[in-house]
Amino acid sequence: MTKRRIAVVGGGFYGTSLAGHLSRQGAAVTVLEARDQLLGGASYFNQARVHGGYHYPRSLRTAGRSQASYLSFMDRYRSCVRDDFQCIYAIARGGLVNARKFRRMCDYIGAPLADAPPSITRLFNRTLIEASWVTREAVFDSVLLREQMLQELHDEDVQIRTAAPVRAVRELDGHAEVELESGETVLVDGVVICTYGEAVEQLPEGVGYSGLQCEPCEMALVDLPERLRSVGVTVMDGPYFSLMPFPSTPYHTLSHVRYTPHGSFPTFGQALQALRGGLTSRADWMIRDSQRYLPELGQAVHRESLWGIKTVPARRDRDDARPIVLRQSDGGRVLSFLGSKIDNIGDALRVAEEHFS
């Protein structure tokens, strides 16, 4: 029997995971990645958090899906994750969610939660922090994750083409056509697009996105004082901050709801233009504001910053929901995923398998 030919546009974590999975289901798969290497975009410049649901108290659906996916992700990628630190969540006074609502949400989705011990609560400015807890979350090592995904693609005989940006995807009678910017065309039976909102100039009807919010973002890498090196801290819910270990480095990432985004644009191209134009770091602003809640953070030293573009549906800005956004072409040969969180990959695999079965 002739194998189904599938092209996966985008070689990030979602794209490579889908490519390997579809190959295991019997397809002949080619990954087309615009960059010079795989997993060099969203899976690297973010906070590397494996979500347990705590981050989304204003969206029970997103929180619940995160908690349901957490253990399966940890089992699948155990060699690429770290959980050898205390993960602390704290609720700021006057935020969008109070301590009672946060605890009730955790109980509802089954997320483990324990009152923080005195050694942790003493780290916070108690006039600004209502309550804090020890939770269960991990971080993934993007370097080790890339190595694992490359090995899996090799084992599954997936063809990998880097430095191969895609200009257009078309549906034709009986097949689909992918046109590279070089002018080359690739004929396949189906296409999966996983570009995190990055523009492909021409798409079939039904696949394009509208209402995207594309934000050039800065993730600060900071060197911490000794007492903070063994913890990850997230202060919620509103214009606050998050501090997590960043594997493969001795540093933590510092992300701030107000200062990490450097503007918002309706298209990926506009956000990329702003990023390439050069943006001034706000790491010092992040540190100064965050130390009001966690005073010892004032001793942090900014070492460097990771820059990238975050893409979310603009309508979700009013709440915590971070769903996988799926589009299907009118002819059914093209699927497009706008991924939400790395730990929800299982949902995307199931959809793709059912679609191309």
C-alpha positions in Angstrom: 0.0 0.0 0.0 1.2 3.5 -0.8 1.8 5.5 2.4 -0.1 8.7 3.0 2.2 11.7 2.4 1.9 14.4 5.0 3.9 17.7 5.3 4.2 19.3 8.7 4.9 23.1 8.4 6.7 24.2 11.5 9.4 22.3 13.4 8.7 23.3 17.0 7.5 21.0 19.7 4.0 20.6 18.3 5.2 20.1 14.8 7.8 17.5 15.6 5.5 15.7 18.0 2.8 15.5 15.4 5.3 14.4 12.7 6.6 11.5 14.8 3.1 10.5 15.8 1.7 10.5 12.3 4.7 8.5 11.1 4.1 5.9 13.7 0.5 5.7 12.3 1.9 4.7 8.9 2.3 8.1 7.1 5.4 9.3 5.2 6.1 12.6 6.9 8.2 15.6 5.9 8.9 18.5 8.4 9.4 21.9 6.8 11.0 24.4 9.2 11.9 28.0 8.3 14.7 28.3 10.9 18.1 26.6 10.7 17.2 24.1 13.5 14.2 22.5 15.0 12.6 23.6 18.3 14.4 26.9 18.2 11.3 29.2 18.7 8.5 29.1 21.2 9.7 26.0 23.0 13.0 27.8 23.8 12.2 31.4 24.7 9.3 30.8 27.1 9.4 29.9 30.8 9.7 26.2 30.2 6.9 25.5 32.7 5.0 22.2 32.6 1.6 23.4 33.8 -0.4 21.8 36.5 -3.4 24.1 36.1 -2.5 26.6 38.8 -1.8 29.3 36.3 -5.4 29.5 35.1 -7.8 30.2 38.0 -10.2 32.2 35.8 -10.6 29.3 33.3 -11.6 26.0 34.8 -11.5 24.3 31.4 -7.8 25.3 30.8 -6.8 24.6 34.4 -8.5 21.2 34.3 -7.0 20.2 31.0 -3.5 21.2 32.3 -3.9 19.1 35.4 -5.2 16.1 33.4 -2.2 16.4 31.0 0.5 16.9 33.6 1.3 13.4 34.6 1.2 12.0 31.1 3.6 14.7 29.9 5.9 14.0 32.9 5.9 10.3 32.2 6.5 10.8 28.5 9.3 13.3 28.8 10.8 12.4 32.2 14.4 12.6 31.0 13.8 16.2 29.8 12.1 17.7 32.9 13.2 19.0 36.3 11.1 19.0 39.4 13.8 19.2 42.0 12.7 22.6 43.4 9.8 24.0 45.5 7.2 25.4 43.2 5.4 28.2 45.1 2.2 30.0 44.1 1.2 33.1 46.0 -1.9 35.3 45.8 -1.5 39.1 45.9 -3.9 41.2 47.9 -6.3 43.1 45.6 -5.7 40.8 42.6 -8.3 39.3 40.3 -8.5 36.1 42.3 -8.4 35.8 46.1 -6.9 32.9 48.2 -10.3 31.3 48.8 -11.1 31.1 45.1 -7.6 29.8 44.2 -7.8 27.0 46.7 -11.3 26.1 45.6 -10.1 25.9 42.0 -7.3 23.6 42.9 -9.6 21.4 44.8 -12.0 21.2 41.9 -9.4 20.2 39.3 -7.5 17.9 41.8 -4.3 19.9 41.8 -2.1 19.1 44.8 -1.8 22.1 47.2 -0.1 22.5 50.6 0.3 25.6 52.8 3.7 27.1 52.4 6.0 26.5 55.4 7.3 29.4 57.4 10.7 29.3 55.6 8.7 30.2 52.4 6.2 32.6 53.8 9.0 34.7 55.4 10.3 35.4 51.9 7.2 37.4 51.0 6.1 40.9 51.9 3.0 39.8 53.9 1.3 43.2 53.5 1.0 42.6 49.8 0.7 38.7 49.8 -2.5 37.1 51.1 -1.4 33.5 51.0 1.1 31.1 49.5 1.3 27.4 48.8 3.6 24.6 47.7 2.4 23.2 44.4 3.4 20.5 41.9 4.9 21.8 38.7 8.1 21.2 36.7 10.2 22.8 34.0 11.5 21.2 30.9 15.0 21.4 29.5 14.7 22.7 26.0 18.1 21.4 25.0 17.3 17.8 26.2 13.8 18.0 24.7 15.3 19.0 21.3 17.7 16.0 21.4 14.8 13.6 22.3 12.6 14.9 19.5 15.4 14.7 17.0 16.1 11.1 18.0 12.4 10.2 17.7 12.1 11.7 14.3 15.2 9.8 13.2 13.8 6.5 14.6 10.5 7.1 12.8 12.3 8.0 9.5 10.7 11.4 9.3 12.3 13.6 6.6 13.5 16.9 8.1 14.1 20.0 6.0 15.4 23.1 7.8 15.9 26.6 6.3 12.8 25.8 4.2 10.3 28.6 4.8 6.9 28.1 3.3 5.2 30.7 1.1 1.9 29.0 0.3 -0.3 25.9 1.0 -3.0 25.0 -1.6 -5.7 22.4 -1.8 -5.9 20.8 -5.3 -8.0 17.9 -6.6 -7.0 14.8 -4.7 -4.0 16.3 -3.0 -2.4 19.4 -1.4 0.6 21.5 -2.6 3.2 23.2 -0.4 5.2 26.0 -2.1 8.5 26.9 -0.5 9.9 30.5 -0.8 12.6 29.0 -3.0 9.9 28.2 -5.6 10.0 24.5 -5.0 6.7 22.7 -4.6 5.9 19.6 -2.6 2.9 17.5 -3.4 1.3 15.6 -0.4 -2.0 14.1 0.7 -2.3 16.3 3.7 -0.7 19.2 5.5 -0.4 20.1 9.2 0.5 23.7 10.0 2.1 24.4 13.4 3.8 27.8 13.1 2.5 29.4 16.3 0.7 32.1 14.3 3.7 32.8 12.0 2.4 33.9 8.6 2.2 31.7 5.5 1.3 34.1 2.7 -1.4 31.9 1.1 -3.6 29.4 2.8 -6.7 27.5 1.7 -10.1 28.6 2.7 -11.0 27.8 6.3 -7.5 27.7 7.7 -6.6 31.3 8.3 -6.8 32.9 11.8 -8.4 36.2 12.7 -8.2 38.2 15.9 -4.7 37.2 16.8 -2.6 39.1 19.3 1.1 38.9 18.6 3.4 40.2 21.3 7.2 40.6 21.1 8.2 39.3 24.5 11.2 39.4 26.8 12.1 36.6 29.2 14.8 37.8 31.6 17.5 35.4 32.8 18.5 36.3 36.3 21.1 35.1 38.8 19.5 34.8 42.2 20.6 35.1 45.8 21.2 31.7 47.5 17.8 31.4 49.3 15.8 31.8 46.0 17.8 29.3 43.9 15.9 26.2 45.0 12.4 27.7 44.4 10.1 28.8 41.6 7.7 31.5 42.5 4.5 32.7 40.8 2.6 35.7 42.2 -1.0 35.9 40.9 -3.5 37.0 39.6 -3.1 40.2 37.6 -0.1 42.3 36.6 2.4 40.3 38.7 5.4 38.0 38.0 6.7 34.5 37.8 10.2 33.2 38.6 11.2 29.7 37.4 14.5 27.7 37.1 15.7 27.6 33.5 17.4 24.2 32.9 20.7 24.0 31.1 21.7 27.3 32.8 22.4 28.3 36.4 19.7 31.1 36.1 16.0 31.6 36.6 13.6 33.1 34.1 11.8 36.2 35.3 8.5 37.0 33.5 6.3 40.0 34.4 2.7 40.3 33.1 3.2 44.1 32.6 6.8 44.3 31.3 7.4 41.0 29.5 5.2 42.0 26.4 6.8 44.8 24.4 3.6 45.9 22.6 0.9 44.0 20.7 0.3 43.6 17.0 -2.4 42.1 14.8 0.0 40.1 12.7 3.1 38.0 13.3 5.0 39.9 10.7 4.5 43.3 12.4 5.6 41.8 15.7 8.7 40.3 14.1 9.5 43.7 12.5 9.3 45.4 15.9 11.5 42.7 17.5 14.1 42.9 14.7 14.1 46.7 15.1 15.7 46.4 18.5 13.9 46.7 21.8 15.2 48.0 25.1 15.3 45.5 27.9 12.8 45.9 30.8 14.5 43.4 33.0 15.4 46.1 35.6 11.7 47.1 35.7 10.7 43.5 36.2 13.1 43.1 39.2 12.1 46.4 40.8 8.4 45.8 40.7 8.7 42.1 41.7 10.9 42.8 44.7 8.0 44.6 46.3 6.4 41.2 46.8 9.6 39.1 47.1 12.1 41.5 48.7 15.2 39.2 48.2 14.6 39.4 44.5 16.1 42.9 44.7 19.5 41.1 44.8 18.9 39.4 41.5 21.4 40.2 38.7 20.1 40.3 35.1 22.4 38.2 32.9 20.7 38.2 29.5 17.2 38.1 28.0 15.4 35.6 25.7 13.3 37.3 23.0 10.5 35.8 21.0 6.9 36.3 19.9 3.9 35.1 21.8 0.7 34.6 19.8 -2.8 34.2 21.4 -6.4 34.9 20.3 -7.1 38.5 21.3 -10.5 37.6 22.7 -8.8 35.5 25.4 -7.1 38.6 26.8 -10.0 39.0 29.2 -9.5 35.7 30.9 -7.1 32.8 31.5 -8.2 30.5 28.8 -5.5 29.1 26.6 -7.1 26.5 24.3 -5.5 24.9 21.3 -7.0 26.7 18.4 -7.7 24.4 15.5 -8.6 25.3 11.9 -9.5 22.9 9.1 -9.6 23.7 5.4 -12.8 23.5 3.5 -11.5 20.5 1.6 -10.3 18.8 4.7 -6.7 18.2 3.6 -5.1 20.9 5.7 -5.1 21.3 9.5 -3.7 24.2 11.3 -2.9 24.2 15.1 -2.2 27.3 17.1 -0.7 25.6 20.2 -1.4 26.7 23.7 0.8 25.0 26.2 3.4 22.3 25.7 1.8 19.9 28.1 -1.4 19.8 26.1 0.3 18.0 23.2 -1.8 14.9 23.7 -5.0 16.6 22.7 -3.4 17.7 19.4 -2.1 14.2 18.7 -5.5 12.7 19.1 -7.1 15.3 16.7 -4.5 14.8 14.0 -4.7 11.0 14.3 -8.4 11.0 13.9 -8.4 13.4 11.1 -5.8 11.6 8.9 -6.9 8.0 9.8 
